[in-house]
Amino acid sequence: QVQLVESGGGLVQPGGSLRLSCAASGSIFSIRTMGWYRQPPGNQRELVASITTGGTTNYADSVKGRFTISRDNAKNTVYLQMINLKPEDTAVYYCHPPATRFWGQGTQVTVSS
């Protein structure tokens, strides 16, 4: 069993910043690829960024230059640093290993004036 716990979301104004964290615990201690996903209101869940254990990253075009994904393999923790947030970034953010069916409960990010 693997538990994923996202944290760090909140309400910010456009141009603000947030740092999201995802802590994984349980029997799986080494996940090769971890992703951050988000689900905007009325839309499907979408991939935002991913990172491998080797540090290879990928980003959605909409967040390139603004979001940075990183991980601490020893702690089974992945982070998402978000800067210059825009209203369209409003969503529930989830961490998820693509090769698994494990999801956390998500953390709400709301960007509004």
C-alpha positions as CSV (number, residue, x, y, z in Angstrom):
1,Q,0.0,0.0,0.0
2,V,1.2,3.5,-0.9
3,Q,-0.1,6.7,0.5
4,L,0.4,10.1,-1.3
5,V,-0.3,13.3,0.6
6,E,-0.2,16.6,-1.2
7,S,0.2,19.9,0.7
8,G,1.0,23.5,0.1
9,G,-2.0,24.7,-1.8
10,G,-3.9,27.9,-1.0
11,L,-5.5,31.1,-2.2
12,V,-3.1,33.5,-3.9
13,Q,-3.3,36.6,-6.1
14,P,-2.2,36.6,-9.7
15,G,1.6,36.8,-9.8
16,G,2.0,35.0,-6.5
17,S,3.9,31.9,-5.7
18,L,3.3,28.6,-4.0
19,R,5.3,25.5,-3.3
20,L,3.5,22.2,-3.3
21,S,4.8,19.0,-1.7
22,C,3.9,15.4,-2.1
23,A,5.0,12.9,0.5
24,A,4.8,9.2,-0.4
25,S,4.8,6.5,2.2
26,G,4.2,2.8,2.4
27,S,5.8,-0.2,0.8
28,I,7.0,1.5,-2.4
29,F,10.0,3.6,-1.6
30,S,11.5,4.0,-5.1
31,I,9.2,5.3,-7.8
32,R,11.0,5.9,-11.0
33,T,8.7,8.6,-12.3
34,M,6.5,11.0,-10.4
35,G,4.1,13.5,-11.9
36,W,2.1,16.5,-10.9
37,Y,-1.4,16.7,-12.3
38,R,-4.2,19.2,-12.0
39,Q,-7.9,19.3,-12.6
40,P,-9.3,22.8,-13.3
41,P,-13.0,23.3,-12.6
42,G,-15.1,21.7,-15.3
43,N,-12.1,20.1,-17.0
44,Q,-10.3,16.8,-17.1
45,R,-7.2,16.0,-15.1
46,E,-4.1,16.9,-17.0
47,L,-0.4,16.4,-16.6
48,V,1.5,19.5,-15.4
49,A,5.1,18.2,-14.9
50,S,7.0,14.9,-14.3
51,I,10.3,13.9,-13.1
52,T,12.3,10.7,-13.1
53,T,14.6,9.4,-10.4
54,G,17.5,10.6,-12.6
55,G,16.2,14.1,-12.7
56,T,14.8,14.3,-16.2
57,T,11.8,16.7,-16.2
58,N,8.9,17.5,-18.5
59,Y,6.5,20.3,-18.4
60,A,3.2,21.3,-20.0
61,D,3.7,24.2,-22.3
62,S,1.3,26.3,-20.2
63,V,3.6,26.2,-17.2
64,K,7.1,26.2,-18.7
65,G,9.3,28.9,-17.2
66,R,6.9,29.3,-14.2
67,F,6.8,25.8,-12.6
68,T,9.7,23.7,-11.4
69,I,9.4,20.1,-10.3
70,S,12.0,18.5,-8.1
71,R,12.3,15.4,-5.9
72,D,14.2,14.0,-2.9
73,N,14.5,10.3,-3.7
74,A,15.7,9.5,-0.2
75,K,12.5,11.0,1.3
76,N,10.1,9.9,-1.5
77,T,9.0,13.5,-1.7
78,V,8.3,15.5,-4.8
79,Y,7.9,19.3,-5.0
80,L,6.3,21.7,-7.4
81,Q,7.5,25.3,-7.1
82,M,5.0,27.6,-8.8
83,I,5.7,31.3,-9.6
84,N,3.9,34.0,-11.4
85,L,0.6,32.2,-10.9
86,K,-2.3,32.9,-13.2
87,P,-6.0,32.5,-12.7
88,E,-6.0,29.7,-15.3
89,D,-3.7,27.8,-12.9
90,T,-6.6,27.4,-10.5
91,A,-7.2,23.7,-10.0
92,V,-6.8,20.8,-7.6
93,Y,-3.3,19.5,-7.8
94,Y,-2.4,15.9,-7.4
95,C,0.8,13.9,-7.4
96,H,0.7,10.6,-9.2
97,P,3.2,7.9,-10.3
98,P,2.1,7.3,-13.9
99,A,2.9,3.6,-13.8
100,T,0.6,3.1,-10.8
101,R,-3.0,3.7,-9.8
102,F,-2.1,5.6,-6.7
103,W,-3.5,9.1,-6.2
104,G,-3.6,11.4,-3.2
105,Q,-6.5,13.6,-2.2
106,G,-5.1,16.7,-3.9
107,T,-4.5,20.2,-2.7
108,Q,-6.5,23.2,-3.9
109,V,-4.7,26.0,-5.7
110,T,-6.9,29.1,-6.3
111,V,-5.5,32.1,-8.1
112,S,-7.8,35.1,-7.9
113,S,-7.7,38.9,-7.4
